[in-house]
Amino acid sequence: MTVTKLSAQELFRAAYENRYTWDKSFPGYSADITYKYDDKVLTGKVVIDANLKAEVLDVDDEQAKKSIHGQAWEIAIHRVRRSFEETHSTNTFSYGDTDETGATEILVGGKSEGDKYKVRNNEVCHVHRLIHGTFVTINTFSSHDTGAGYLSHTYDSVYHDPKTGEQKGGRSEFTDEYEKVGEYSILNRREIRTEAAGKISVQEFVFSNIQLLEPVAA
């Protein structure tokens, strides 16, 4: 009996397609936002429309508004449904090592040469990508199973200079929580703990009163 081993591309593709994304019918949503940063608490509204454009309302503090908008943009960009071909048609994939947790390393060649991923239990649990001239490394420790794909629950991120390998900024730890609104899983809380220069700063984004927008008539 011959056991056929999946190619690196097939293994990675299956995990890529197992991510939870919003479908083409997603109407967008509005939510109240409470933003806590160290000892500050600010409130406002967030709207993410059907085209996944984010808008922050009723927040006067420019720095807070920028932080909230950044998170809303991150939320939306990761839920966009793009086919594997759209994202990775110019890349090749080969196997690297398997670590002590059983995660299999996937090495990328082609246009995104130098990027690396790890796949475990049909989920991408490690990302090492060059984004806007900086290497971003993300390790996922636990995930939510939505029944229609997985969402990261706890993970960290760190940035490195691609030339020197030097770490840029602090390491951040994330905790994401979701709720089902209609047919969709939507983030209702994100906590970010960042350690830099021996200090830990904590940001918390709480989204409440989440309501889907009315679909725009065609």
N, C-alpha and C positions, 0 to 999 in steps of 0.2 A: 504494500500500500504506500503510495507516494503522498506525502503531505505537501501541499502547495503553499509556499510562504507568500504572504501579501507583499507586493512591492512597497517601497517606502512611500511612493506617491499615493498608492491605494490606502495605506494605513492613515496617512495624514489627511487625505481627502475625506475619509469616513468621519474622522474627528472634527474636521472643519465643518462638514455638513450636519454634525450633531449639535452645533452651537444653536442656542435659541435666538431667533430673529423675528422681527415683525413682518407680517405679510403685506402684499401690495394694497390690501384693503384697510390698512391701519389708518384711522382718521386723525391721529394726533390726540393730545390731551392737555388739560390745564391742571394746575395743582397749586396749593398754597405751599410756600417754602419757609421753613424756620432754619436760619443759618447761625450756628454757634461756633465761635472762634475764640479759643482761650476764654476770656471772661465777657466777651461781647455776644449779644443775641440780636439778630435782625430778622424781620419778616418781610415777605413780599409774595409775588406770584410768578409762576413760570408757565409758559405756553410752548409746547413743542407741536408744530403743525404736521399735517399729513406728509409734507415734503421733508420732515425731520429738521426743520429750521427752528432754532430755539430763541425765545425772547424772555427777558426778565423785566417784570413790571413792579412798580411801587417800592423800589429800593433806591434810596438817595445816595448812600455811601458807594462811591465809584469802585473802590477796591473790592468791597463785598459783592457788588453787582458783577464785577469781572470774574470773581471766584465762582459765583453761582452759575453764571453763563458758561464758564469753562466746564463745570460738571454737567450741565444740561446738554452741552454739545457732545461731551464724552458719552453720555447715556445714549444719545441718538445715534452717533456714528457707529457704535458697537451693535446696534440693533438693525442696521441696514442689511437687507438681504441681497448679497451679491453671489453669483454662481462661482464655483471653484475656478472655472475657466477665466472669468472676468478678472479675478484677483491673482491667479497664479499661472496663467498660460505661458508666461515668459520665464518661468522657473523650472528647475529640475530638482529632484529629491533623491537622497541616498541615506542609508542607515549609518548612524554613528554608534555610540555605546549604549548599553542599558545600565541604568544606575541601580542603587541598592533598593529603591522603592518599586522597581519593575518598570519604570518609565523608559521608553525607547526614544533615543535621540534621532531627530530628523535633520540632516544637513542640507542646506539650500544652495543650489548652484544657479547659473543663468543670471538674469537681471538682478536678483536680490542675493547674489553670492555673499556668503559671510553670515547671513541670518541663520538662526537655529531654532528648533522647536523640540519639545518632548511630548510624547503621547502616552497616556496611561488610562486604561479602562474606557477607551474610545472618547477621551477628552484631551484637549491640548492643555497640559499642566505647566508648561514652561515656554516662554517666548523670549527670544533674544534677537531684536531687530534694529536696524539702522533707520531712525526716523528723524528727518530734518537735521542730518549731520551729527546725531548723537545716538549711541547704543542704549536702547531701553531693554532692561531685563525684568521680566515678570514671572514670579513663581506663584502658582495657584495651589492652595492647601486644602480647600474644600469647595464644594459646589452645590447648587440647587438643581434638582431634577424637576423640570416643569411638566414632564410628560410629552413635551414637544421640543426637546433639546435641553441642554444644560446652561446654567448661568453661574458665573463665579460667585462664591460667597465670601471666602477669606483669601487674600493674596497680598503680595508685596510688589514694590517696584523700586528700581534703582537705575540711575543714569551714569554712563561712563563716556569719557572722551575716546573716540575711535582710534586716534593716533597714539595717545599716551597710555590709554587704559585707566587713567585717573578717574576716580569717582567724582561726579558733579552733584553737589547738593546732598541732602540726606536720604536715608532709606525710608520709604513710606509703607505703612501697613494699612490695608483697606478691609472694611467689613461692609458688605452690601446685603440689604434685605429687600424682599420683593412682596408685592401683593397682586392678586389676580383682579383685574378691572375689566369687566366684560370678558372677552376672549383672550385678553392680553396680560402678560406678566410685566409689571411696571415697578421700577425701583421706588421704594418709599423711604429708605434711609441709607445713607452712606457715611461711615466714620473713617476719617483719615488721620492716622497718627504718624507724624514725621519726626525722626530723630536727626538733629543736626547740631554739631558742636556740643554734644553732651546734653542738649536740651530736647525735650519732647513737646511738640505743639500738637494740639488736637483740633480738628475741624469736624463738625457734624452737620450734615444736610438732611433735614427731615421734610419729606413731601407728604402732605396730607390733603384731604378733600380732592383726591385725584378723580377727574371726570373726563371721559372720552369726549372729543369734539364731535359736532354733527358732521357727518360725511358731506363733502362738497359735491353739489349736483354736477353731473358730467355735462 
